[in-house]
Amino acid sequence: MRLARGQAITGAKLNIHEYQAKEIFRSHGVPIPPGDVATTPEEAESIARQFGGTVVVKAQVHAGGRGKAGGVKLAKTAQEAKDVASKILGMKIKGITVEKVLVTPAADIATEAYVGIILDRVSKKPVFMVSPAGGIEIEEVAATTPEKIMRLPIDSRYGLRGYQAMELGFFLYSDVKQVRAAATIMQDLYHAFMDSGASLAEINPLVTTPAGEVLALDAKMVIDDNELARRPSIAALRDESSEDPSEVAARQANLTFIKLDGNVGCIVNGAGLAMATMDLVKYYGGDPANFLDIGGSSNPEKVVSALRIITSDPNVKAILFNIFGGITRTDDVANGIVTATKANPLKVPIVIRLTGTNEEIAVKILTANGFSAMTDMDEAVKKAVALATGKAA
Amino acid sequence: MSIFIDDNTRLVVQGITGRDGSFHSKQMMEYGTHVVSGVTPGKGGQKFENSVPIFNTVYEAVRETGANTSVIYVPPVGAADAMMEAADAGIELVVCITEGVPVLDMTFVYPFMKEKGVRLLGPNCPGLISPGKSKVGIIPGRICTPGPIGLVSRSGTLTYELVYQMTRAGMGQTTCVGIGGDPINGTNFIDCLSAFERDPDTTAVVMIGEIGGTDEQEAAKFVKEKMTKPVVGFIAGQTAPPGRRMGHAGAIISGSSGTALEKMQAFEEHGLGVAERPIDVVGLLKERMK
């Protein structure tokens, strides 16, 4: 079976921090050295002093390649931990500001391995991926030495069986003690994965020490958003300071929103139609400012929130509504537009295309309030692009 | 003819008294679907709209009313259970409309349905419609019209858009199937394509895909190897930035796998018509059906 992380399910997701994932793994029995979180250099210093000896200071951000970006540093003394923390705190890694660092005692490392569980859309199962080549990104291992990766799909109805855990352990180690230790860690990690509603759980690196111990030095976990309703303690781990503010606002309003760089603000119902609308904007020479899906059963308040989010982007030069009413009632959308624009008059032109459920009522509402509505998608997109770029349609 | 549903479809609605369930049950009944029963635990013995008997379990609904198809409108947390209950009760086709079903739940449901030999459509799908015969799910009936085109799609409203444009151009449909956008779902593109290939009344097929995964590429290969009927495809998400989620859990691009460009190239390579815009589907169909 071929599997790259490209096929992993990382869709609607909640990223949690390393220190949070470590707490979850630890509570399931995975051996992980202690650690504490600091938000100031002084805190980092005092944590390092408590541990004594060399510590690692690690940026807590939802971005890969922390090490390469300078977000992970060794510190031999408490003073050094303070200096290193003052450099890491506040730095930007892939556009995200570091607000927290994890301070943890440095471990002596003999070997580094990779262990991950990924929810895979092709086999439709959780799949274990393990490799004795750890400490580097698994994508890199897959590209250069794919024979060093073992993949094992798990039937979640039976869980990870003991012999399977041993098989994984034997792929990593030859010392039977270490194989058994690794097999136990596989079981613990599997339970953490299933109990948290994860779509990914990763230990990279899983190390052995010169004394022969097997330890997890890093932890990563991604949670399926759909699990959060029934797992409030996991939902509480969300750190909104590490997310784009407009995307946070959209989530609070129950909208799916992704900010882009163009000038045509798009408000659409349904993900597929929203993407097709953006494609059409591009096709007619414009650039979409965003992806925004108001979802199925929309109410006027959703439309008001959507307009507020779109109009707060100074790049937006024209707004395009594209609504195909099925569950969504187009009169709800029309009412939302009227309410929102009465409270906050628009500074940019708006093009409204709507068709489907209660279309006649919607058109009446709009015309009574000085708006015009279109029914053809291509015509509406062309008009919005012309308005945004200042060229005649 | 049509695929999966027709005049012989006898439907039980799971969650018939809920907000969405009751609204769409009425719509389906108005369309002419044989809604023979509903299920809401605790409301057994009552009647929906004074005519459709409600039962506490799907098992009773099947035994008492001969239902062979079920449609599910229950909340996400109960959806996995509802799908399995329907399969256990002897339903042949289970259509799950519910959005937001935890993906891990589907790792239990999917093999269960396979082993029972039950066809699952969804979750997170708009359902299906065989115009003039039966509709199961939420696709608006009035945008469809009977005719020779089969349609299979991963999205909801984009499906409506395409059907609407086809109907406006006078191109009717045998069956329109929305397979849903979730990462783990039941019926896939290839299942639908092979059913359309076997259906004598379908003369051409429209396939609507999205970014993410490799299902469309595999389906394109299937078209080339196994199909005699022309297929026209459209892929949404040509302008989607890599690695970002666009609403559906399924619609993501990560790494090199699953971009719109890659899928359109696969379509081209395997001889499918490739529509650049939704409206181009109509022109391509006319060309290929000559």
Chai-1 contact restraints between the chains, C-beta under 6 A:
chainA,res_idxA,chainB,res_idxB,connection_type,confidence,min_distance_angstrom,max_distance_angstrom,comment,restraint_id
A,G6,B,S254,contact,1.0,0.0,6.0,A-B,restraint_1
A,G6,B,G255,contact,1.0,0.0,6.0,A-B,restraint_2
A,G6,B,S257,contact,1.0,0.0,6.0,A-B,restraint_3
A,I9,B,V103,contact,1.0,0.0,6.0,A-B,restraint_4
A,I9,B,P183,contact,1.0,0.0,6.0,A-B,restraint_5
A,G11,B,R245,contact,1.0,0.0,6.0,A-B,restraint_6
A,G11,B,A249,contact,1.0,0.0,6.0,A-B,restraint_7
A,G11,B,I252,contact,1.0,0.0,6.0,A-B,restraint_8
A,A12,B,A249,contact,1.0,0.0,6.0,A-B,restraint_9
A,L119,B,V103,contact,1.0,0.0,6.0,A-B,restraint_10
A,R121,B,P183,contact,1.0,0.0,6.0,A-B,restraint_11
A,R121,B,G213,contact,1.0,0.0,6.0,A-B,restraint_12
A,K124,B,Y110,contact,1.0,0.0,6.0,A-B,restraint_13
A,K124,B,I184,contact,1.0,0.0,6.0,A-B,restraint_14
A,K125,B,T107,contact,1.0,0.0,6.0,A-B,restraint_15
A,S156,B,T107,contact,1.0,0.0,6.0,A-B,restraint_16
A,S156,B,F108,contact,1.0,0.0,6.0,A-B,restraint_17
A,R157,B,F108,contact,1.0,0.0,6.0,A-B,restraint_18
A,G197,B,P102,contact,1.0,0.0,6.0,A-B,restraint_19
A,D224,B,P102,contact,1.0,0.0,6.0,A-B,restraint_20
A,D224,B,V103,contact,1.0,0.0,6.0,A-B,restraint_21
A,N226,B,G100,contact,1.0,0.0,6.0,A-B,restraint_22
A,N226,B,P102,contact,1.0,0.0,6.0,A-B,restraint_23
A,E227,B,P102,contact,1.0,0.0,6.0,A-B,restraint_24
A,R230,B,V77,contact,1.0,0.0,6.0,A-B,restraint_25
A,T256,B,G247,contact,1.0,0.0,6.0,A-B,restraint_26
A,I258,B,R244,contact,1.0,0.0,6.0,A-B,restraint_27
A,N269,B,T157,contact,1.0,0.0,6.0,A-B,restraint_28
A,G270,B,G156,contact,1.0,0.0,6.0,A-B,restraint_29
A,G270,B,T157,contact,1.0,0.0,6.0,A-B,restraint_30
A,A271,B,M246,contact,1.0,0.0,6.0,A-B,restraint_31
A,A271,B,G247,contact,1.0,0.0,6.0,A-B,restraint_32
A,A271,B,H248,contact,1.0,0.0,6.0,A-B,restraint_33
A,A271,B,A251,contact,1.0,0.0,6.0,A-B,restraint_34
A,G272,B,S155,contact,1.0,0.0,6.0,A-B,restraint_35
A,G272,B,L158,contact,1.0,0.0,6.0,A-B,restraint_36
A,G272,B,E210,contact,1.0,0.0,6.0,A-B,restraint_37
A,G272,B,A236,contact,1.0,0.0,6.0,A-B,restraint_38
A,L273,B,T157,contact,1.0,0.0,6.0,A-B,restraint_39
A,L273,B,L158,contact,1.0,0.0,6.0,A-B,restraint_40
A,L273,B,E161,contact,1.0,0.0,6.0,A-B,restraint_41
A,M275,B,A236,contact,1.0,0.0,6.0,A-B,restraint_42
A,M275,B,G237,contact,1.0,0.0,6.0,A-B,restraint_43
A,M275,B,M246,contact,1.0,0.0,6.0,A-B,restraint_44
A,A276,B,L158,contact,1.0,0.0,6.0,A-B,restraint_45
A,A276,B,A236,contact,1.0,0.0,6.0,A-B,restraint_46
A,A276,B,P278,contact,1.0,0.0,6.0,A-B,restraint_47
A,M278,B,T239,contact,1.0,0.0,6.0,A-B,restraint_48
A,D279,B,Q238,contact,1.0,0.0,6.0,A-B,restraint_49
A,D279,B,T239,contact,1.0,0.0,6.0,A-B,restraint_50
A,K282,B,T239,contact,1.0,0.0,6.0,A-B,restraint_51
A,F291,B,M246,contact,1.0,0.0,6.0,A-B,restraint_52
A,D293,B,G247,contact,1.0,0.0,6.0,A-B,restraint_53
A,F324,B,T157,contact,1.0,0.0,6.0,A-B,restraint_54
A,F324,B,Y160,contact,1.0,0.0,6.0,A-B,restraint_55
A,F324,B,E161,contact,1.0,0.0,6.0,A-B,restraint_56
A,G326,B,I138,contact,1.0,0.0,6.0,A-B,restraint_57
A,G326,B,P140,contact,1.0,0.0,6.0,A-B,restraint_58
A,G326,B,Y160,contact,1.0,0.0,6.0,A-B,restraint_59
A,I327,B,I138,contact,1.0,0.0,6.0,A-B,restraint_60
A,D378,B,I279,contact,1.0,0.0,6.0,A-B,restraint_61
